[in-house]
Amino acid sequence: MSRDLLFEIGVEEIPSGPLYKAIAQMKALVEKALSDARLGYEDISVYGAPRRLAVVVTGLAERQEDVILRAKGPAAKAAFDDQGHPTKAAEGFARGKGIDVGELVIEDTDAGSYVFAVIDMPGKPALEVLPGILTALTDAIDWPKSMRWGSGSTRFIRPVRWLVALFGEQIVPVEYAGMMAGRTSMGHRFLSGSVEIATAGAYIETLRAACCLADQEERATAIRGMIDGAVPAGSRPVVPEKTFAEVVNLVEWPSVGVGHFDEEFLAVPREVVEEAMESHQRYFPVEGPQGALTADFIVVHNGDPERTDAIIAGHERVIRARLADAAFFYREDLAQPLEACVARLDSIVFQEKLGSLGAKVSRMEDLVRALAAQVDAGPDEEAYALRAAHLAKADLVTHAVIEFTSLQGVMGYHYAIASGEAEEVAEAIVDHYRPRFAGDSLPRSVAGKLVSVADKLDTIAGIFGIGQAPTGSADPYALRRGAIGTLAMILDGGLRLRLDDAIGAALAGYTGSLESLDIEAIGTAIKEFIALRLDGVLRDRGHAYDTVQAVLAVSVDDPADALARCEALTTFRAASDDMEDLSVAFTRAKNLAKPDLGTEADVSLMGMEEARLADALVEAEQASAAAFAAGDYMTVLGVLSRLRVPIDAFFDSVLVMDPDEKLRDNRLRLLNRFVALFIGFADFSALAG
């Protein structure tokens, strides 16, 4: 027998982001709680709306499963003495399991005879165990911030106002935050009132009748349909997913209306208008047939649908004020060229121990110059990059960016164009913040990539230099993101940088400002930090962990080259049966090799199989040289694979550690040569097979 279970926590308005996280948590918590309680069920659905968090379990068993537990105790000889009397060990074990010592049984196992406690645990009615489960469930939700209210000690994200707990038609006596659960819920704050939930299965329909869409997916579908139907003919709503997701959790009975603002505000850069609408007011802009913004905007509200016109009028007054401020800030900023803002960066602290933003800009310019030389950038690209580095942070002191902080770089682009800077410089200014997150687009030009890498590496070098490298739980300067972004520009953006040179150039910028800077030690730490990110990036691209380890053991300094080697090795391992045997032979050779002996072996001291291996090595070195130089690593691996036969024959017929020192050292030199050829591509001993 089974019934449906409903548990609803009614609260004051929950912020959108934490509500999404709570919904995800709740499902996992309920699954574990019911499993631990031995209560079977058919399905679990979790619902969230601004004033409620609820779970509905369909087909929940009315009784726990019966279970027989078998617990292994001490050895029989330790549990009973020679006369068969129980010892202290047996008595303690039985007491710990809640049974009489006489109920212990002795069983033979492969390890000998042991005592066991066999405990019959009949299941309890679900109604007996559900109150404790649901109370513990509510306490277990992990909120980013919680609060106390009234005189109680309970903490929750917002004050709890009601509880509903039903098992079928029956109320589950759950107590939390000084309240007892019942069947009374609340509909929409203004359009309805209290409602009685007759049965757990009637929850969604009952609240829908009370002007509340408790199902977040149903709300999202309804809102999308309303938005699409509200825009004027020929126009298109601009609906960023982040803003849309937030709006879904701000309303319980959504209505949509279209507002308007003065067209003069369209003279302000589009990004400013969109930021004012989306991030500040959660409105959705509207594009016309040609893709330009129109003076319309969409509002999703939680009020009475019949009062939409009055509600929209209020929102129009709000957005008019916001856009008027934005237009004023924009005009004020245009009163001077972007160059005039650069000097003001000297008064802005970048980091307490690393000086001002002005100092950072100077370091970025020097670093861009060094990086441009490393990648052989053309003179135009270098000039654009240097100018962009000089202006990259200038918009941080403008009125618009102070008001709309997320537009840093974007406003720099607009102000650079207005100041007469080249388009390439303006693009590099906005692009130097990219990539901002995983999957974000890369800077479009070499100049943009150079400034972006310079910005990121300067920050990494400085923070490591003052001993504040990221820890396992803290990365306040987003250095991991900066390292991954730098790697993305190397691996996918064609910026062929070597880590040693780039890191060294970044650290050079701090030699005059950081006392006792150990460039070698800090540089090694930074390289290891970036290499760890590179390891993760390569694995994320589908390369096996041992493939990545083998390649990075010899090619970590050149990430693009490491990627090419991983791609070749992954392909070769999938297509060839030779690699496992070769890695075994390589590992054996590497373990025997003595690099200090060199690689020049005396042919006159060689037997037949030694000579064959020596000839094969000469041939392989010659055949692979051009392939190595061209980065044709599939050809290199093909050449190396042909050494399987001669190296196997060598080990089968030759005693490497011969008592004759001359023969032994000569054979070791031959193995040194074999290892050197392979290690030029990867450390094959790292391959698991």
C-alpha positions as CSV (number, residue, x, y, z in Angstrom):
1,M,0.0,0.0,0.0
2,S,1.2,3.5,-0.7
3,R,0.1,7.1,-0.6
4,D,1.4,10.5,-1.8
5,L,3.3,12.7,0.6
6,L,3.3,16.5,0.5
7,F,5.6,18.7,2.6
8,E,5.5,22.5,2.0
9,I,7.5,25.1,3.9
10,G,5.8,28.5,3.6
11,V,8.2,31.5,4.0
12,E,8.7,35.1,3.3
13,E,10.1,35.8,-0.2
14,I,13.2,33.6,-0.9
15,P,15.8,35.2,-3.2
16,S,15.9,33.6,-6.7
17,G,19.4,32.1,-6.7
18,P,19.3,30.4,-3.3
19,L,15.8,29.0,-4.2
20,Y,17.2,27.2,-7.2
21,K,20.0,25.7,-5.1
22,A,17.5,24.6,-2.4
23,I,15.3,22.9,-5.0
24,A,18.3,20.8,-6.1
25,Q,19.3,20.1,-2.6
26,M,15.9,19.1,-1.5
27,K,15.6,16.3,-4.1
28,A,18.9,14.8,-3.1
29,L,18.1,15.1,0.6
30,V,14.7,13.5,0.3
31,E,16.1,10.6,-1.8
32,K,18.7,9.8,0.9
33,A,16.3,10.3,3.8
34,L,13.7,7.9,2.4
35,S,16.4,5.4,1.4
36,D,17.9,5.5,4.9
37,A,14.4,5.1,6.4
38,R,13.6,2.1,4.2
39,L,10.6,3.7,2.7
40,G,10.0,2.9,-1.0
41,Y,8.5,5.4,-3.4
42,E,7.7,5.9,-7.1
43,D,8.9,9.5,-7.8
44,I,10.0,12.7,-6.1
45,S,9.1,16.2,-7.4
46,V,10.4,19.4,-5.8
47,Y,8.7,22.7,-6.3
48,G,9.9,26.2,-5.5
49,A,8.2,29.6,-5.7
50,P,9.1,32.9,-3.9
51,R,7.0,32.1,-0.9
52,R,7.3,28.3,-0.7
53,L,9.5,25.2,-1.0
54,A,7.7,21.9,-1.4
55,V,8.3,18.3,-2.1
56,V,5.7,15.8,-3.4
57,V,6.6,12.1,-3.1
58,T,4.3,9.9,-5.2
59,G,3.6,6.3,-4.2
60,L,5.3,6.4,-0.8
61,A,5.1,3.1,1.1
62,E,2.8,3.2,4.1
63,R,5.3,1.1,6.1
64,Q,9.1,0.7,6.3
65,E,10.5,-2.5,4.9
66,D,11.3,-5.2,7.4
67,V,15.0,-5.9,7.7
68,I,17.2,-8.5,9.4
69,L,20.6,-7.1,10.3
70,R,23.6,-9.3,10.8
71,A,26.5,-7.8,12.7
72,K,29.8,-9.5,13.0
73,G,31.3,-9.5,16.5
74,P,34.5,-10.8,18.2
75,A,36.0,-14.2,17.5
76,A,34.2,-17.1,19.2
77,K,37.2,-18.0,21.3
78,A,37.3,-14.4,22.6
79,A,33.5,-14.2,23.2
80,F,33.2,-17.4,25.2
81,D,35.6,-19.0,27.7
82,D,36.5,-22.7,27.9
83,Q,33.3,-23.5,29.8
84,G,31.2,-21.7,27.2
85,H,30.4,-18.7,29.4
86,P,30.2,-15.3,27.7
87,T,33.2,-13.0,28.3
88,K,33.2,-9.2,28.7
89,A,33.7,-8.9,24.9
90,A,30.5,-10.9,24.2
91,E,28.5,-9.0,26.7
92,G,29.7,-5.6,25.4
93,F,29.0,-6.5,21.9
94,A,25.5,-7.7,22.7
95,R,24.8,-4.7,24.7
96,G,25.9,-2.4,21.9
97,K,23.5,-4.1,19.5
98,G,20.6,-4.0,21.9
99,I,20.1,-7.7,22.4
100,D,20.7,-10.3,25.1
101,V,24.0,-12.1,25.1
102,G,22.1,-15.4,24.8
103,E,20.8,-14.3,21.4
104,L,24.3,-14.2,19.9
105,V,25.1,-17.0,17.4
106,I,28.4,-18.5,16.4
107,E,29.1,-19.0,12.7
108,D,32.1,-20.4,10.8
109,T,33.8,-18.1,8.3
110,D,36.9,-18.4,6.1
111,A,38.8,-16.5,8.9
112,G,37.5,-18.8,11.7
113,S,34.5,-18.8,14.1
114,Y,32.9,-15.5,15.0
115,V,29.9,-14.4,17.0
116,F,27.1,-12.6,15.1
117,A,24.2,-10.5,16.3
118,V,21.1,-11.2,14.2
119,I,18.6,-8.5,14.7
120,D,15.1,-8.6,13.4
121,M,13.9,-5.0,12.7
122,P,10.3,-4.9,11.7
123,G,9.3,-1.8,9.7
124,K,7.3,1.0,11.5
125,P,4.3,2.8,10.0
126,A,5.4,5.7,7.8
127,L,3.4,8.1,9.8
128,E,5.6,7.3,12.8
129,V,8.9,8.1,11.1
130,L,7.9,10.9,8.7
131,P,7.7,13.7,11.3
132,G,11.4,13.2,12.3
133,I,12.4,12.8,8.7
134,L,10.7,16.0,7.5
135,T,12.0,18.1,10.5
136,A,15.6,16.9,9.9
137,L,15.1,17.5,6.2
138,T,14.2,21.2,6.8
139,D,17.2,21.6,9.0
140,A,19.5,20.0,6.5
141,I,19.0,22.6,3.7
142,D,22.2,24.6,3.3
143,W,21.4,28.2,2.7
144,P,24.1,30.8,1.8
145,K,22.8,33.0,4.6
146,S,20.1,32.3,7.2
147,M,18.3,34.4,9.8
148,R,16.5,34.1,13.1
149,W,13.2,35.9,13.8
150,G,11.0,36.5,16.8
151,S,12.1,34.9,20.0
152,G,13.0,31.5,18.6
153,S,16.4,30.0,17.8
154,T,15.5,28.4,14.5
155,R,17.5,29.7,11.5
156,F,16.2,29.7,7.9
157,I,16.8,31.9,4.9
158,R,13.6,33.8,5.6
159,P,10.9,33.5,8.4
160,V,8.8,30.4,8.2
161,R,5.1,31.3,8.1
162,W,3.3,28.0,7.6
163,L,3.8,24.2,7.2
164,V,1.8,21.7,5.2
165,A,2.5,18.0,5.6
166,L,0.0,15.5,4.3
167,F,0.3,11.7,3.8
168,G,-2.5,11.2,1.4
169,E,-5.4,12.9,3.2
170,Q,-3.8,12.6,6.7
171,I,-1.9,15.4,8.4
172,V,1.7,14.5,9.3
173,P,2.4,16.1,12.7
174,V,5.6,17.8,11.8
175,E,6.9,20.6,14.1
176,Y,9.3,23.2,13.0
177,A,10.1,26.8,14.0
178,G,7.4,26.7,16.7
179,M,4.7,25.7,14.3
180,M,2.7,22.5,13.7
181,A,2.0,21.4,10.1
182,G,-1.5,21.3,8.9
183,R,-3.3,21.3,5.5
184,T,-3.6,25.1,5.2
185,S,-1.4,26.8,2.6
186,M,-1.4,30.3,1.2
187,G,-2.2,31.3,-2.4
188,H,-1.1,34.5,-4.1
189,R,-0.4,37.2,-1.6
190,F,-2.8,39.7,-3.1
191,L,-5.1,37.7,-5.4
192,S,-6.0,34.9,-3.0
193,G,-5.8,33.9,0.6
194,S,-5.5,30.8,2.7
195,V,-6.4,27.5,0.9
196,E,-7.0,24.0,2.2
197,I,-5.0,21.2,0.6
198,A,-7.4,18.2,0.6
199,T,-4.8,15.6,-0.4
200,A,-1.1,15.5,-1.2
201,G,-1.8,14.7,-4.8
202,A,-4.0,17.8,-5.2
203,Y,-1.3,20.3,-4.2
204,I,-0.4,21.8,-7.6
205,E,-4.0,22.1,-8.8
206,T,-5.2,23.6,-5.5
207,L,-2.5,26.3,-5.6
208,R,-3.1,27.0,-9.3
209,A,-6.7,27.7,-8.4
210,A,-5.4,30.1,-5.8
211,C,-3.4,32.1,-8.4
212,C,-0.1,30.4,-7.6
213,L,2.0,28.4,-10.1
214,A,4.1,26.4,-7.6
215,D,5.8,24.4,-10.3
216,Q,8.8,26.4,-11.5
217,E,8.9,24.7,-14.8
218,E,5.3,25.5,-15.4
219,R,6.0,29.1,-14.5
220,A,8.9,29.3,-16.9
221,T,6.9,27.9,-19.8
222,A,4.0,30.3,-19.1
223,I,6.4,33.3,-18.9
224,R,8.1,32.5,-22.2
225,G,4.8,32.2,-23.9
226,M,3.6,35.5,-22.5
227,I,6.8,37.3,-23.5
228,D,6.7,36.0,-27.0
229,G,3.1,37.0,-27.3
230,A,3.6,40.5,-25.9
231,V,6.1,42.0,-28.3
232,P,4.9,44.1,-31.2
233,A,4.7,42.5,-34.7
234,G,8.1,42.3,-36.3
235,S,10.0,42.7,-33.1
236,R,11.9,40.2,-30.9
237,P,12.3,40.1,-27.2
238,V,15.9,40.0,-25.8
239,V,15.8,37.4,-23.1
240,P,19.2,36.5,-21.4
241,E,18.9,33.2,-19.7
242,K,20.4,34.5,-16.4
243,T,17.8,37.3,-16.1
244,F,15.0,35.0,-17.2
245,A,15.9,32.4,-14.6
246,E,15.9,35.0,-11.9
247,V,12.5,36.4,-13.0
248,V,10.9,32.9,-12.9
249,N,11.6,32.8,-9.2
250,L,10.4,36.3,-8.5
251,V,6.7,35.7,-9.4
252,E,4.1,33.2,-8.5
253,W,1.3,34.2,-10.8
254,P,3.1,35.9,-13.7
255,S,1.6,38.6,-15.9
256,V,3.4,40.4,-18.8
257,G,3.1,43.9,-20.1
258,V,5.0,46.1,-22.5
259,G,6.3,49.5,-21.4
260,H,7.9,52.3,-23.4
261,F,10.6,54.9,-22.8
262,D,11.7,58.0,-24.6
263,E,13.6,57.3,-27.9
264,E,16.2,59.8,-27.0
265,F,17.7,57.3,-24.6
266,L,18.5,55.0,-27.5
267,A,21.5,57.4,-28.2
268,V,23.1,55.8,-25.2
269,P,25.2,52.7,-26.0
270,R,23.0,49.6,-26.2
271,E,24.9,47.8,-23.4
272,V,24.0,50.6,-21.0
273,V,20.3,50.4,-21.8
274,E,20.3,46.6,-21.5
275,E,22.2,46.7,-18.2
276,A,19.8,49.2,-16.7
277,M,16.9,47.1,-17.7
278,E,18.1,43.6,-17.1
279,S,20.4,43.6,-14.1
280,H,18.8,46.5,-12.2
281,Q,15.1,46.1,-13.0
282,R,14.8,42.6,-14.5
283,Y,13.1,44.0,-17.7
284,F,13.6,42.5,-21.1
285,P,14.6,44.8,-24.0
286,V,13.0,44.5,-27.4
287,E,14.7,44.5,-30.8
288,G,13.2,45.8,-34.0
289,P,13.3,44.0,-37.4
290,Q,16.8,45.2,-38.1
291,G,18.2,44.1,-34.7
292,A,18.5,47.5,-33.1
293,L,16.9,48.2,-29.7
294,T,13.5,49.8,-29.8
295,A,12.0,52.1,-27.1
296,D,9.9,49.1,-25.8
297,F,10.6,46.8,-22.9
298,I,8.8,43.8,-21.3
299,V,7.9,43.6,-17.7
300,V,7.0,40.3,-15.9
301,H,5.1,41.2,-12.8
302,N,3.4,39.4,-9.9
303,G,0.4,41.8,-9.5
304,D,-3.2,41.7,-10.5
305,P,-3.4,41.1,-14.3
306,E,-6.2,43.6,-14.5
307,R,-4.0,46.3,-13.2
308,T,-1.2,45.6,-15.7
309,D,-1.5,49.1,-17.3
310,A,-1.1,50.9,-14.0
311,I,1.8,48.6,-13.0
312,I,3.5,49.2,-16.4
313,A,3.1,53.0,-15.9
314,G,5.0,52.7,-12.6
315,H,7.8,50.7,-14.2
316,E,8.0,53.3,-17.0
317,R,8.7,56.0,-14.4
318,V,11.4,53.8,-12.9
319,I,13.2,53.0,-16.1
320,R,12.9,56.6,-17.3
321,A,14.8,57.7,-14.2
322,R,17.4,55.0,-14.6
323,L,18.0,55.8,-18.2
324,A,18.2,59.5,-17.5
325,D,20.9,58.8,-15.0
326,A,22.7,56.6,-17.5
327,A,22.5,59.2,-20.3
328,F,23.8,61.9,-17.9
329,F,26.8,59.7,-16.9
330,Y,27.5,58.9,-20.6
331,R,27.5,62.5,-21.6
332,E,29.7,63.5,-18.7
333,D,32.2,60.9,-19.6
334,L,32.3,62.0,-23.3
335,A,33.3,65.5,-22.2
336,Q,36.9,64.3,-22.1
337,P,39.0,61.8,-24.0
338,L,39.6,58.4,-22.6
339,E,43.3,59.3,-22.3
340,A,42.5,61.9,-19.6
341,C,41.3,59.1,-17.3
342,V,44.6,57.2,-17.4
343,A,46.3,59.5,-14.9
344,R,43.5,59.0,-12.4
345,L,44.4,55.3,-12.2
346,D,47.4,56.3,-10.0
347,S,44.9,57.0,-7.2
348,I,43.1,53.7,-7.4
349,V,44.6,50.8,-5.5
350,F,45.0,47.6,-7.4
351,Q,46.2,45.6,-4.4
352,E,47.5,46.9,-1.2
353,K,51.0,45.4,-1.6
354,L,51.1,45.7,-5.4
355,G,50.4,49.4,-5.8
356,S,47.9,51.3,-7.9
357,L,46.0,50.5,-11.1
358,G,48.3,53.0,-12.8
359,A,51.3,50.9,-11.9
360,K,49.6,47.8,-13.1
361,V,48.9,49.5,-16.5
362,S,52.6,50.4,-16.8
363,R,53.5,46.7,-16.1
364,M,51.0,45.5,-18.6
365,E,52.5,47.7,-21.3
366,D,56.0,46.3,-20.7
367,L,54.6,42.8,-20.6
368,V,52.7,43.3,-23.8
369,R,55.9,44.4,-25.5
370,A,57.7,41.3,-24.2
371,L,54.8,38.9,-25.2
372,A,54.6,40.5,-28.7
373,A,58.2,39.7,-29.2
374,Q,57.7,36.1,-28.0
375,V,54.9,35.4,-30.5
376,D,56.4,37.4,-33.4
377,A,53.5,39.8,-33.5
378,G,53.5,42.2,-36.5
379,P,54.3,45.8,-35.9
380,D,50.6,46.9,-36.3
381,E,49.3,44.3,-33.8
382,E,52.0,45.3,-31.3
383,A,51.2,49.0,-31.6
384,Y,47.5,48.3,-31.2
385,A,48.2,46.1,-28.2
386,L,50.4,48.6,-26.5
387,R,47.9,51.4,-27.0
388,A,45.1,49.1,-25.7
389,A,47.1,48.1,-22.7
390,H,47.6,51.8,-21.9
391,L,43.9,52.5,-22.0
392,A,42.6,49.1,-20.9
393,K,41.7,50.2,-17.3
394,A,40.9,53.8,-18.0
395,D,37.1,53.3,-18.1
396,L,37.2,52.1,-14.5
397,V,37.1,55.7,-13.3
398,T,34.3,56.8,-15.6
399,H,30.8,57.6,-14.2
400,A,29.1,54.9,-16.3
401,V,31.3,52.1,-15.1
402,I,31.2,53.2,-11.5
403,E,27.4,53.0,-11.8
404,F,27.3,49.9,-14.0
405,T,30.4,47.9,-13.0
406,S,29.7,45.0,-15.3
407,L,30.3,47.3,-18.3
408,Q,34.0,47.6,-17.6
409,G,35.8,47.2,-20.9
410,V,32.5,47.7,-22.9
411,M,32.4,51.4,-22.0
412,G,36.2,51.5,-22.7
413,Y,35.4,50.5,-26.2
414,H,32.8,53.2,-26.7
415,Y,34.9,55.9,-25.1
416,A,37.9,54.8,-27.2
417,I,35.9,55.1,-30.4
418,A,34.5,58.5,-29.3
419,S,38.1,59.6,-28.6
420,G,39.2,58.8,-32.1
421,E,41.2,55.6,-31.2
422,A,41.5,52.9,-33.9
423,E,38.8,50.3,-34.0
424,E,41.5,47.6,-33.3
425,V,42.5,49.4,-30.1
426,A,38.9,49.7,-29.0
427,E,38.2,46.0,-29.6
428,A,41.3,45.0,-27.7
429,I,40.1,47.1,-24.7
430,V,36.8,45.3,-24.4
431,D,38.3,41.9,-25.3
432,H,41.1,42.0,-22.7
433,Y,38.6,40.8,-20.1
434,R,37.9,37.7,-22.1
435,P,37.5,34.8,-21.6
436,R,35.5,35.7,-18.5
437,F,34.3,32.1,-17.8
438,A,34.4,28.6,-19.3
439,G,33.1,28.6,-22.8
440,D,33.3,32.4,-23.2
441,S,34.5,33.8,-26.5
442,L,38.2,34.6,-26.8
443,P,39.6,38.0,-27.8
444,R,39.2,38.5,-31.5
445,S,42.6,39.8,-32.4
446,V,46.2,39.2,-31.6
447,A,46.3,42.6,-29.9
448,G,43.3,41.6,-27.7
449,K,44.9,38.3,-26.8
450,L,48.2,40.0,-25.9
451,V,46.5,42.5,-23.6
452,S,44.3,39.8,-22.0
453,V,47.3,37.5,-21.3
454,A,49.3,40.5,-20.0
455,D,46.5,41.5,-17.6
456,K,46.1,37.9,-16.3
457,L,49.7,37.0,-16.0
458,D,50.5,40.3,-14.2
459,T,47.9,39.6,-11.6
460,I,49.1,35.9,-11.2
461,A,52.7,37.0,-10.8
462,G,51.9,39.8,-8.3
463,I,49.7,37.7,-6.1
464,F,52.1,34.8,-6.1
465,G,54.9,37.3,-5.4
466,I,53.3,38.5,-2.2
467,G,52.6,35.0,-1.0
468,Q,48.9,34.9,-1.5
469,A,48.6,32.1,-4.0
470,P,45.1,30.4,-4.1
471,T,44.3,27.7,-1.5
472,G,42.0,24.8,-1.9
473,S,39.0,26.8,-0.8
474,A,39.9,30.4,-1.6
475,D,40.9,32.2,-4.8
476,P,39.8,35.8,-4.2
477,Y,41.7,37.1,-7.2
478,A,40.4,34.5,-9.6
479,L,43.9,33.3,-10.5
480,R,42.6,29.9,-11.6
481,R,40.2,31.5,-14.0
482,G,43.0,33.7,-15.3
483,A,45.3,30.7,-15.8
484,I,42.6,28.8,-17.7
485,G,41.8,31.8,-19.8
486,T,45.5,32.2,-20.7
487,L,45.7,28.6,-21.7
488,A,42.6,29.0,-23.8
489,M,44.2,31.7,-25.8
490,I,47.3,29.6,-26.3
491,L,45.5,26.3,-27.1
492,D,42.5,27.8,-29.1
493,G,43.6,31.3,-29.9
494,G,46.8,30.6,-31.7
495,L,48.9,32.6,-29.3
496,R,52.1,30.4,-29.3
497,L,53.6,31.3,-25.9
498,R,56.0,29.4,-23.8
499,L,55.3,29.5,-20.1
500,D,58.8,30.0,-18.9
501,D,59.4,33.1,-21.0
502,A,55.9,34.5,-20.3
503,I,56.1,34.0,-16.6
504,G,59.6,35.4,-16.5
505,A,58.5,38.5,-18.3
506,A,55.5,39.0,-15.9
507,L,57.7,38.6,-12.8
508,A,60.2,41.1,-14.3
509,G,57.6,43.8,-13.9
510,Y,57.8,43.4,-10.1
511,T,61.6,43.4,-9.6
512,G,61.7,47.0,-8.6
513,S,58.6,47.0,-6.3
514,L,58.7,43.7,-4.4
515,E,61.6,43.3,-2.1
516,S,63.4,39.9,-1.9
517,L,61.4,38.6,-4.9
518,D,62.8,35.1,-5.6
519,I,62.0,35.0,-9.3
520,E,63.2,31.4,-9.8
521,A,61.1,30.0,-6.9
522,I,58.0,32.1,-7.6
523,G,58.3,31.3,-11.3
524,T,58.5,27.6,-10.6
525,A,55.4,27.8,-8.4
526,I,53.4,29.8,-11.0
527,K,54.4,27.3,-13.7
528,E,53.3,24.4,-11.5
529,F,50.0,26.2,-10.9
530,I,49.4,26.7,-14.6
531,A,50.5,23.2,-15.4
532,L,47.9,21.8,-13.0
533,R,45.2,23.8,-14.9
534,L,46.7,22.5,-18.2
535,D,46.4,19.0,-16.9
536,G,42.7,19.5,-16.2
537,V,42.1,21.2,-19.5
538,L,43.6,18.4,-21.5
539,R,41.7,15.8,-19.5
540,D,38.5,17.7,-20.1
541,R,39.2,17.4,-23.9
542,G,39.0,13.7,-23.6
543,H,42.7,12.7,-23.1
544,A,43.4,9.9,-20.6
545,Y,45.1,10.9,-17.4
546,D,48.2,8.8,-18.2
547,T,48.5,10.3,-21.7
548,V,48.4,13.8,-20.2
549,Q,51.0,12.8,-17.5
550,A,53.3,11.3,-20.1
551,V,53.2,14.3,-22.3
552,L,53.4,17.0,-19.6
553,A,56.5,15.3,-18.2
554,V,58.4,16.6,-21.2
555,S,56.3,19.3,-22.8
556,V,54.6,21.5,-20.2
557,D,56.5,24.7,-21.2
558,D,54.7,24.8,-24.6
559,P,50.9,24.2,-23.9
560,A,50.0,24.2,-27.6
561,D,52.7,21.6,-28.3
562,A,51.5,19.5,-25.4
563,L,48.0,19.5,-26.8
564,A,49.3,18.4,-30.2
565,R,51.2,15.5,-28.6
566,C,48.2,14.4,-26.5
567,E,46.0,14.4,-29.6
568,A,48.5,12.3,-31.5
569,L,49.2,9.9,-28.6
570,T,45.4,9.4,-27.9
571,T,44.8,8.6,-31.6
572,F,47.8,6.3,-31.8
573,R,46.8,4.4,-28.6
574,A,43.3,3.8,-29.9
575,A,44.6,2.5,-33.2
576,S,47.7,0.5,-32.3
577,D,48.4,-2.5,-30.2
578,D,52.1,-1.7,-29.9
579,M,51.9,1.1,-27.3
580,E,51.6,-1.1,-24.2
581,D,54.6,-3.3,-25.1
582,L,56.6,-0.2,-26.0
583,S,55.8,1.5,-22.7
584,V,56.9,-1.6,-20.9
585,A,60.2,-1.7,-22.9
586,F,60.7,2.0,-22.4
587,T,60.2,1.7,-18.6
588,R,62.6,-1.1,-18.4
589,A,65.2,0.8,-20.4
590,K,64.6,4.0,-18.4
591,N,65.1,2.1,-15.1
592,L,68.4,0.6,-16.3
593,A,69.7,3.7,-18.1
594,K,72.6,5.8,-16.7
595,P,72.4,9.2,-18.4
596,D,75.8,10.2,-17.1
597,L,77.4,7.6,-19.4
598,G,76.2,9.4,-22.5
599,T,74.7,7.9,-25.7
600,E,77.8,7.1,-27.8
601,A,78.1,3.3,-27.9
602,D,81.1,1.5,-29.5
603,V,79.9,-0.7,-32.4
604,S,82.9,-2.9,-32.1
605,L,81.7,-4.2,-28.7
606,M,78.2,-5.1,-29.9
607,G,76.7,-8.4,-30.7
608,M,74.2,-9.0,-33.4
609,E,71.0,-7.8,-31.6
610,E,72.8,-4.9,-30.1
611,A,74.0,-3.8,-33.5
612,R,70.5,-4.2,-34.9
613,L,69.1,-2.0,-32.2
614,A,71.8,0.6,-32.8
615,D,71.1,0.6,-36.6
616,A,67.4,0.9,-35.9
617,L,68.0,3.9,-33.5
618,V,70.1,5.7,-36.1
619,E,67.3,5.1,-38.7
620,A,64.6,6.2,-36.3
621,E,66.5,9.4,-35.3
622,Q,66.9,10.4,-38.9
623,A,63.3,9.5,-39.8
624,S,61.8,11.4,-36.8
625,A,63.9,14.5,-36.9
626,A,61.9,16.3,-39.6
627,A,58.6,15.1,-38.1
628,F,59.6,16.4,-34.7
629,A,60.6,19.8,-36.3
630,A,57.2,20.0,-38.1
631,G,55.1,18.8,-35.2
632,D,54.0,15.8,-37.2
633,Y,53.6,13.6,-34.1
634,M,51.7,10.8,-35.7
635,T,54.7,10.2,-37.9
636,V,57.0,10.4,-34.9
637,L,54.9,7.7,-33.1
638,G,54.9,5.5,-36.2
639,V,58.7,5.7,-36.2
640,L,59.0,4.9,-32.5
641,S,56.6,2.0,-32.9
642,R,58.9,0.4,-35.4
643,L,61.5,0.0,-32.6
644,R,59.4,-2.6,-30.8
645,V,60.9,-5.6,-32.6
646,P,64.6,-4.6,-32.1
647,I,64.2,-3.5,-28.5
648,D,62.3,-6.8,-27.7
649,A,65.0,-8.8,-29.3
650,F,67.7,-6.9,-27.5
651,F,66.2,-7.6,-24.1
652,D,65.5,-11.2,-25.0
653,S,69.1,-12.0,-26.0
654,V,71.4,-9.5,-24.3
655,L,72.5,-9.4,-20.6
656,V,72.6,-5.7,-20.1
657,M,74.3,-5.8,-16.7
658,D,77.2,-7.9,-17.9
659,P,80.0,-8.5,-15.4
660,D,82.4,-7.0,-18.0
661,E,82.3,-3.3,-17.2
662,K,83.1,-2.3,-20.8
663,L,80.2,-4.4,-22.2
664,R,77.8,-3.3,-19.5
665,D,78.5,0.4,-20.0
666,N,78.3,0.1,-23.8
667,R,74.9,-1.5,-23.5
668,L,73.7,1.1,-21.1
669,R,74.8,3.9,-23.5
670,L,72.7,2.1,-26.2
671,L,69.7,2.2,-23.8
672,N,70.4,5.8,-23.0
673,R,70.1,6.5,-26.7
674,F,66.8,4.6,-26.9
675,V,65.4,6.5,-23.9
676,A,66.5,9.8,-25.2
677,L,64.7,9.3,-28.5
678,F,61.4,8.3,-26.7
679,I,61.7,11.0,-24.0
680,G,61.9,13.5,-26.8
681,F,58.1,12.9,-27.3
682,A,56.8,11.8,-23.9
683,D,57.6,9.8,-20.8
684,F,56.2,6.5,-21.9
685,S,56.7,5.0,-18.4
686,A,53.8,7.0,-17.2
687,L,51.4,5.1,-19.5
688,A,49.2,2.6,-17.6
689,G,48.9,0.3,-20.6
